[in-house]
Amino acid sequence: MVFFKSCHPFNLMKNILPILAVIVAGGLVLTLYSSQISTTPTGLVGATWYGWPSAYMYNLVTFPPATNYNYTNLIEDVVAWSIIAAVIAAIIRVARR
């Protein structure tokens, strides 16, 4: 009976939602930080790519300068960095115990 009481949806939301919020926030922060990393392929002239592991921001060398975004790659980066943040959070949680 105690197991079922602890698995009540409100108890799970109270325990899981803060962890998910930290993981998603960490993914967003790491994604924005990765926008400072230039990932332009060697030999490419006319644009600078930003974002890692996949480039999602392209600064074109034109007048006036133009910036294009690939939102699919942006979402992919947020998911990838959120998974990395979840692994880091799990390691920290295990290390505390």
C-alpha positions in Angstrom: 0.0 0.0 0.0 2.8 2.4 0.7 4.2 1.9 -2.8 0.9 3.0 -4.4 0.7 6.1 -2.2 4.2 7.2 -3.2 3.3 6.7 -6.9 0.4 9.1 -6.8 0.6 11.4 -9.8 0.8 14.6 -7.7 3.8 13.1 -5.8 5.5 12.2 -9.0 4.9 15.6 -10.5 6.2 17.3 -7.4 9.4 15.2 -7.5 10.0 15.0 -11.3 9.0 18.4 -12.6 11.9 20.3 -10.9 14.4 17.8 -12.2 13.0 18.0 -15.8 13.0 21.8 -15.5 16.7 21.8 -14.5 17.5 19.4 -17.4 15.7 21.4 -20.0 17.2 24.7 -18.7 20.6 23.1 -18.8 20.0 22.0 -22.3 19.0 25.5 -23.4 21.9 27.1 -21.6 24.4 24.7 -23.2 22.8 25.2 -26.6 23.1 28.9 -26.3 26.7 28.5 -25.2 27.4 26.3 -28.2 26.3 29.1 -30.5 29.7 30.8 -29.7 31.5 27.8 -31.3 32.3 28.3 -35.0 31.8 25.0 -36.9 32.4 26.3 -40.4 33.8 23.5 -42.7 37.3 24.0 -44.0 37.3 25.8 -47.4 33.8 27.2 -47.1 33.8 30.9 -48.1 30.9 33.3 -47.7 29.3 32.1 -44.4 30.3 31.3 -40.8 28.4 28.4 -39.1 27.7 28.4 -35.4 26.4 25.7 -33.1 27.7 22.3 -31.9 27.1 19.3 -32.4 25.0 20.5 -35.4 25.2 24.0 -36.9 22.0 25.9 -36.5 23.1 29.6 -37.1 24.6 30.8 -40.3 26.1 34.2 -40.7 26.4 35.2 -44.3 29.1 37.5 -45.5 27.0 39.9 -47.4 26.1 43.6 -47.2 24.1 44.0 -45.0 25.1 41.0 -43.0 22.4 38.3 -42.7 21.9 35.6 -40.2 19.8 32.5 -41.0 18.6 29.9 -38.5 17.9 26.2 -39.1 15.3 25.5 -36.4 15.4 21.7 -36.9 19.1 21.7 -36.0 18.4 24.0 -33.1 15.8 21.6 -31.6 18.2 18.8 -32.2 20.9 20.6 -30.3 18.6 21.4 -27.4 17.6 17.7 -27.2 21.2 16.5 -27.4 22.4 19.0 -24.7 19.4 18.1 -22.5 20.4 14.5 -22.6 24.0 15.5 -21.6 22.6 17.6 -18.8 20.4 14.7 -17.6 23.5 12.4 -17.5 25.4 15.1 -15.5 22.4 15.5 -13.2 22.3 11.8 -12.6 26.0 11.6 -11.9 25.7 14.4 -9.4 22.7 12.8 -7.7 24.5 9.5 -7.4 27.6 11.2 -6.1 25.6 12.9 -3.3 24.4 9.6 -1.9 
